[in-house]
Amino acid sequence: MSKNNVSSSSFYSALLVALCIAATNIFLVSAAVNSSSLSSLEAEVLLNSGWWGNFSSANHCQLEGITCNEAGSVVRIVLSSYSSYSSSHRKLENMDWTSFPNLEVLDLSFCNLTGSIPEEIGTLSKLTFLDLSNNKNLEGLLPLTLETSPN
């Protein structure tokens, strides 16, 4: 093999490694931005629900009953027997459920929920546990999409 071929081969190998590193960095930055955007959206939805009053916590993951993953996305909402705030705010339709794509557990039993069960709860594709029991003033049926969910 000639000296020029070896030099060309080394150059292209180094270029390929540099491109792989650049692509990985772009992917990681993009994932961090998307995760941060989702986390901000979830925090806004929780605030707008009125369930926690006007919380001023910089981190929605520190709210009572909220558990987040390492990326700061809500994976559990467990407010069983939740009574820290006025029951007039506890309506399922006050929450934009489509904003929680990573939600796995939703336990709102004994929360004095009122109103109806919104269809959008059926869009929670990662939901593995749902408990809405013992809410006397909660009306309606569970969305049919929950029955066909693979979880």
C-alpha positions as CSV (number, residue, x, y, z in Angstrom):
1,M,0.0,0.0,0.0
2,S,1.4,3.4,-0.9
3,K,2.1,6.2,1.6
4,N,-0.7,8.3,0.0
5,N,-3.3,5.5,0.4
6,V,-2.4,5.1,4.1
7,S,-2.6,8.9,4.7
8,S,-6.0,9.1,2.9
9,S,-7.3,6.1,4.9
10,S,-6.1,7.6,8.2
11,F,-7.7,11.0,7.3
12,Y,-11.0,9.4,6.4
13,S,-11.0,7.3,9.6
14,A,-10.3,10.4,11.7
15,L,-13.0,12.3,9.8
16,L,-15.5,9.5,10.5
17,V,-14.7,9.5,14.2
18,A,-15.1,13.3,14.4
19,L,-18.5,13.1,12.6
20,C,-19.7,10.4,15.0
21,I,-18.7,12.4,18.0
22,A,-20.4,15.5,16.6
23,A,-23.6,13.6,15.8
24,T,-23.7,12.1,19.3
25,N,-23.3,15.6,20.9
26,I,-26.1,17.0,18.7
27,F,-28.3,14.1,19.8
28,L,-27.5,14.6,23.5
29,V,-28.2,18.3,23.3
30,S,-31.4,17.8,21.4
31,A,-32.6,15.2,24.0
32,A,-31.7,17.5,26.9
33,V,-33.7,20.4,25.2
34,N,-36.7,18.2,24.6
35,S,-36.6,16.8,28.1
36,S,-36.3,20.3,29.5
37,S,-39.2,21.5,27.4
38,L,-41.4,18.6,28.5
39,S,-40.5,19.2,32.1
40,S,-41.5,22.9,31.8
41,L,-44.7,22.0,30.1
42,E,-45.6,19.5,32.8
43,A,-44.8,22.1,35.5
44,E,-47.1,24.6,33.8
45,V,-49.9,22.1,33.5
46,L,-49.6,21.2,37.2
47,L,-49.7,24.9,38.1
48,N,-52.7,25.6,35.9
49,S,-54.7,22.7,37.3
50,G,-55.1,24.5,40.6
51,W,-54.7,21.3,42.5
52,W,-51.6,22.5,44.4
53,G,-52.7,26.2,44.8
54,N,-50.3,28.7,43.4
55,F,-47.1,26.8,44.1
56,S,-43.9,28.8,43.7
57,S,-41.5,25.8,43.8
58,A,-39.0,26.0,41.0
59,N,-39.2,22.2,40.8
60,H,-42.6,20.6,40.1
61,C,-41.0,17.3,41.0
62,Q,-41.0,18.4,44.7
63,L,-44.8,18.8,44.8
64,E,-46.7,16.6,47.2
65,G,-47.6,13.3,45.4
66,I,-45.5,13.9,42.3
67,T,-42.6,11.6,41.3
68,C,-40.4,12.4,38.4
69,N,-37.8,10.4,36.5
70,E,-34.1,11.5,36.2
71,A,-35.0,13.8,33.2
72,G,-37.6,15.7,35.4
73,S,-40.6,14.2,33.6
74,V,-43.7,13.2,35.8
75,V,-44.0,9.4,36.0
76,R,-46.3,9.1,39.1
77,I,-49.1,11.2,40.5
78,V,-50.2,9.6,43.8
79,L,-52.7,11.8,45.7
80,S,-54.6,9.1,47.5
81,S,-56.6,10.8,50.3
82,Y,-55.1,14.1,49.2
83,S,-56.4,17.0,51.2
84,S,-53.9,19.8,51.3
85,Y,-55.9,22.1,49.1
86,S,-59.5,23.0,48.4
87,S,-61.6,20.2,47.0
88,S,-63.2,22.6,44.5
89,H,-60.1,22.5,42.4
90,R,-59.9,18.8,42.1
91,K,-61.5,18.0,38.8
92,L,-59.9,15.7,36.3
93,E,-60.8,18.1,33.5
94,N,-58.6,20.8,35.1
95,M,-55.6,18.8,34.1
96,D,-54.2,18.5,30.5
97,W,-53.5,14.8,30.7
98,T,-51.9,14.7,27.2
99,S,-48.9,16.7,28.7
100,F,-47.8,13.7,30.7
101,P,-46.4,11.2,28.1
102,N,-44.3,9.3,30.7
103,L,-47.0,8.9,33.4
104,E,-47.0,5.3,34.6
105,V,-49.0,5.5,37.9
106,L,-52.1,7.6,38.6
107,D,-53.7,7.1,42.0
108,L,-56.3,9.6,42.8
109,S,-58.4,7.4,45.1
110,F,-60.3,9.1,48.0
111,C,-59.5,12.6,46.6
112,N,-63.1,13.9,46.5
113,L,-62.8,14.4,42.8
114,T,-65.8,15.9,41.0
115,G,-66.9,16.2,37.4
116,S,-66.4,13.7,34.6
117,I,-63.5,11.4,33.5
118,P,-62.0,13.0,30.4
119,E,-61.3,11.0,27.3
120,E,-57.7,12.2,27.2
121,I,-56.8,10.0,30.1
122,G,-57.0,7.2,27.5
123,T,-54.0,8.8,25.7
124,L,-51.6,7.9,28.6
125,S,-49.8,5.2,26.7
126,K,-47.3,4.3,29.5
127,L,-50.0,4.1,32.2
128,T,-49.7,0.8,34.1
129,F,-51.8,1.7,37.2
130,L,-54.9,3.8,37.5
131,D,-57.1,4.2,40.7
132,L,-60.0,6.6,40.7
133,S,-62.0,4.7,43.3
134,N,-63.9,6.2,46.2
135,N,-64.6,9.5,44.5
136,K,-68.4,9.9,45.1
137,N,-68.9,12.8,42.8
138,L,-66.8,11.5,39.9
139,E,-69.0,10.7,36.9
140,G,-68.6,8.8,33.6
141,L,-66.8,5.8,32.2
142,L,-63.2,5.1,31.7
143,P,-62.1,5.7,28.1
144,L,-62.3,2.6,25.9
145,T,-58.7,3.2,24.8
146,L,-57.6,2.2,28.3
147,E,-59.1,-1.2,27.8
148,T,-57.1,-1.8,24.6
149,S,-53.8,-0.6,26.1
150,P,-51.0,-3.2,26.0
151,N,-50.0,-2.3,29.6
